[in-house]
């Protein structure tokens, strides 16, 4: 667990898991070994495993405390869920809720749950298994889902994503806790959602601006820090390639123009950073947690 101060807001990171993940050539169809060599000095070991040629990825949530509200951004994989053929994600027994408690958050105290999109690794802790039924993990929260995203996954999801839709989205809708968002959507003072399609049709980003300080929670607009240096690289999971590239550059430009902290869902330690321009390209300076966290 790590903590950062964003103006008057306090942001904590709650980890579900972190480690080697996809082979680089699997995650990035445009992978170029020359790029690895160019950046090897900082990529290894926190972001890349050269022995196996795999990227290192984290699965975590961001918890925002601002204006008396507790907001949870993305909810990872979840426990007890059928996620085959992804063995690492299948039937997990993970202490995520204990880590949330260690961050000072009881599930009943969460006011808002926001899923940047509805892929399996961003919705899992929306629900938990109680007496054989999937029930909302956060009983007093409103869950924000992009309507475009919801309708896309309702009509098109298959395999793991269909399982996730059925066990992690449908029970929330049936409970009456779901709120469908469209376009730019205010969440709280200084916190709002903006459409950022490409990775999925209804993907959104959350922006936070407080006391002249800014941050942006980007979900899977970027999967890996190399995409700051190679924003033209889409992951194999980006459904709308041109829109994904446009959304990625839009995020990077916002980070530069606002000096906003880039807070993705999957970057390895220290998990977020500040973006700068280098001519027509971008660079990344890592941002470490506040002392004593």
C-alpha positions in Angstrom: 0.0 0.0 0.0 1.3 3.4 -0.9 -0.1 6.9 -0.4 0.1 10.2 -2.3 -1.3 13.6 -1.7 -3.0 15.2 -4.7 -3.9 18.7 -3.5 -6.5 18.2 -0.8 -7.1 14.6 -1.9 -5.4 11.5 -0.6 -4.8 8.6 -3.0 -3.8 5.1 -1.9 -2.8 2.2 -4.0 -4.2 -1.3 -3.1 -2.5 -4.2 -4.8 -4.0 -7.5 -5.7 -0.9 -9.0 -7.4 2.2 -8.0 -9.3 4.8 -9.9 -11.3 5.8 -11.2 -14.7 2.9 -11.3 -17.1 2.6 -11.5 -20.9 5.5 -12.1 -23.2 6.4 -8.7 -24.7 5.8 -9.9 -28.3 2.3 -11.1 -27.2 1.3 -8.0 -25.5 2.6 -5.6 -28.1 2.3 -6.7 -31.8 4.7 -3.9 -32.7 7.4 -5.0 -30.2 11.0 -4.1 -31.2 13.9 -5.5 -29.3 15.9 -2.3 -30.1 13.5 -0.4 -27.9 14.2 -2.8 -25.0 17.9 -2.2 -25.4 17.4 1.6 -25.5 15.5 1.5 -22.2 17.0 -1.6 -20.5 18.7 0.4 -17.7 15.4 1.4 -16.1 13.1 -1.3 -17.4 14.9 -4.1 -15.5 13.7 -5.5 -13.0 10.6 -3.5 -12.1 9.0 -3.4 -15.5 10.6 -6.2 -17.6 12.0 -9.7 -17.1 14.7 -10.1 -19.8 15.3 -13.8 -19.0 11.8 -14.7 -20.0 11.1 -11.6 -22.2 8.0 -10.9 -20.2 6.6 -7.6 -19.1 6.1 -7.0 -15.3 2.6 -5.8 -14.6 0.7 -4.9 -11.4 -3.0 -5.4 -10.8 -4.2 -2.7 -8.3 -6.9 -0.3 -7.4 -6.7 3.3 -6.6 -8.6 4.7 -3.5 -9.3 8.4 -3.6 -10.4 10.3 -0.4 -11.7 13.7 -1.3 -14.4 16.0 0.0 -15.6 13.4 2.5 -16.0 10.7 -0.2 -14.2 7.4 -0.7 -13.8 6.5 -4.4 -12.5 3.2 -5.6 -11.0 3.0 -9.1 -11.0 -0.4 -10.8 -11.4 -3.6 -8.8 -9.0 -6.2 -10.3 -9.8 -9.9 -10.6 -11.6 -10.9 -7.4 -11.7 -14.2 -5.5 -13.5 -17.5 -6.2 -14.2 -16.7 -9.8 -14.0 -19.0 -12.9 -11.3 -17.4 -15.0 -10.0 -20.3 -17.0 -8.0 -20.6 -19.2 -6.1 -17.8 -17.3 -4.8 -20.0 -14.5 -3.1 -17.2 -12.6 -6.5 -15.5 -12.3 -8.7 -18.6 -11.7 -10.3 -19.2 -8.4 -8.1 -16.7 -6.5 -7.9 -16.6 -2.7 -6.3 -13.2 -2.4 -6.1 -10.9 0.7 -7.3 -7.9 -1.3 -10.0 -6.9 1.2 -7.5 -7.2 4.1 -5.2 -4.8 2.1 -8.1 -2.5 1.6 -8.7 -2.5 5.3 -5.0 -1.9 6.0 -5.4 1.2 3.8 -8.1 2.3 6.2 -11.1 1.5 4.1 -14.0 -0.8 5.1 -16.0 -2.0 2.1 -19.2 -0.5 3.7 -17.5 3.0 3.7 -16.8 3.1 -0.1 -19.1 5.7 -1.7 -18.3 5.3 -5.3 -16.8 2.4 -7.4 -15.6 3.4 -10.8 -14.6 0.9 -13.5 -12.5 2.5 -16.3 -13.8 -0.3 -18.5 -15.3 -3.8 -18.1 -12.4 -6.2 -18.9 -12.1 -9.1 -16.5 -9.2 -7.6 -14.5 -11.0 -4.3 -13.7 -14.3 -5.5 -12.3 -13.7 -8.6 -10.2 -14.0 -7.2 -6.7 -17.3 -5.5 -7.7 -18.8 -8.6 -6.2 -18.0 -11.4 -3.7 -19.4 -14.8 -3.1 -21.8 -15.1 -0.2 -23.9 -18.2 0.4 -23.4 -19.3 -3.2 -24.6 -15.9 -4.6 -22.6 -13.0 -6.1 -23.4 -9.9 -4.1 -21.9 -6.3 -4.3 -18.8 -6.1 -2.2 -19.4 -2.5 -1.5 -23.0 -2.4 -0.2 -23.4 1.4 0.1 -21.6 2.5 -3.1 -22.9 3.6 -6.4 -21.0 1.8 -9.2 -20.2 3.9 -12.3 -20.3 2.1 -15.6 -20.0 3.8 -19.0 -23.3 3.1 -20.8 -21.4 2.6 -24.1 -19.1 0.1 -22.4 -21.9 -1.7 -20.6 -23.9 -2.1 -23.8 -20.9 -3.3 -25.7 -20.0 -6.0 -23.2 -23.7 -7.0 -22.8 -23.9 -7.7 -26.5 -20.3 -8.9 -27.4 -18.4 -10.3 -24.4 -17.3 -13.9 -24.6 -15.3 -16.5 -22.5 -13.7 -14.8 -19.5 -15.3 -11.4 -20.1 -18.7 -13.0 -20.4 -18.1 -14.8 -17.0 -17.0 -11.5 -15.5 -20.0 -9.6 -16.9 -22.3 -12.2 -15.4 -20.7 -12.5 -12.0 -19.3 -9.0 -11.5 -21.6 -6.6 -13.4 -25.1 -8.1 -13.6 -25.4 -8.5 -9.8 -24.6 -4.9 -9.3 -27.2 -3.8 -11.9 -29.7 -6.1 -10.3 -29.0 -4.6 -6.9 -29.9 -1.1 -8.2 -26.4 0.2 -7.4 -25.3 0.8 -11.0 -25.2 4.2 -12.5 -24.7 4.4 -16.3 -22.6 7.4 -17.4 -22.6 9.1 -20.8 -20.0 11.6 -22.1 -18.2 13.8 -19.5 -19.6 12.9 -16.1 -19.0 14.7 -12.8 -18.3 12.4 -9.8 -17.5 14.9 -7.1 -16.0 18.4 -6.9 -12.8 18.4 -8.9 -13.3 14.8 -10.0 -14.9 13.8 -13.3 -14.9 11.1 -16.1 -14.1 11.7 -19.7 -14.5 9.2 -22.6 -11.3 7.7 -23.7 -12.3 5.0 -26.3 -10.0 2.7 -28.1 -8.9 0.0 -25.8 -12.6 -0.7 -25.5 -15.4 1.3 -27.0 -16.6 2.8 -23.8 -13.3 3.1 -21.9 -13.2 6.2 -19.7 -10.5 8.1 -17.7 -11.0 9.8 -14.4 -9.4 13.2 -13.8 -8.7 14.8 -10.4 -7.8 18.4 -9.9 -7.5 19.8 -6.4 -5.7 23.0 -5.1 -3.9 23.4 -8.4 -2.6 19.8 -8.5 -3.9 17.2 -11.0 -3.9 13.4 -11.6 -5.4 11.2 -14.1 -6.5 7.5 -13.6 -6.1 5.9 -17.0 -7.1 2.2 -16.7 -5.7 0.5 -19.8 -5.1 3.5 -22.0 -1.5 2.5 -21.2 -0.6 -1.0 -20.1 3.1 -0.4 -19.7 5.5 2.5 -19.2 7.2 1.9 -22.6 4.0 3.2 -24.1 4.9 6.7 -22.8 8.0 6.4 -25.1 6.1 4.6 -27.8 2.5 5.9 -27.7 1.9 4.4 -31.1 2.2 0.9 -29.6 -1.2 -0.6 -28.9 -1.7 -3.7 -26.8 -3.1 -6.8 -28.5 -6.3 -6.1 -26.5 -7.0 -2.7 -28.0 -10.2 -3.1 -30.0 -10.2 0.2 -31.9 -6.5 0.9 -32.8 -6.7 4.4 -34.1 -8.9 5.6 -31.3 -6.6 3.9 -28.7 -3.6 5.8 -30.0 -5.6 9.1 -30.0 -6.8 8.6 -26.4 -3.2 7.7 -25.3 -1.7 10.8 -26.8 -4.6 12.9 -25.3 -3.7 11.5 -21.9 0.0 12.2 -22.3 -0.7 15.7 -23.5 -3.0 16.4 -20.5 -0.2 15.1 -18.2 2.3 17.5 -19.8 0.0 20.5 -19.9 -1.3 20.1 -16.4 1.7 18.5 -14.8 -0.8 15.8 -13.9 0.3 12.6 -12.2 -0.2 9.6 -14.6 -1.8 6.9 -12.5 -2.4 3.7 -14.7 -3.8 0.4 -13.6 -0.8 -1.9 -14.4 2.5 -0.1 -14.1 5.1 -1.7 -11.8 6.7 0.0 -8.8 6.5 2.9 -8.1 3.4 2.7 -10.4 2.9 6.3 -11.5 4.8 9.3 -12.7 5.0 12.7 -14.4 5.2 13.0 -18.2 7.4 15.6 -20.1 7.8 16.5 -23.7 11.0 15.7 -25.5 10.5 17.3 -28.9 7.7 15.4 -30.5 8.1 12.5 -28.0 7.5 12.0 -24.3 9.5 11.0 -21.3 8.5 9.7 -17.8 9.8 10.7 -14.4 8.7 8.2 -11.7 6.9 9.6 -8.7 7.5 7.8 -5.4 5.0 7.5 -2.6 4.9 10.1 0.2 7.4 9.5 3.0 6.3 7.2 5.9 3.9 5.2 3.7 
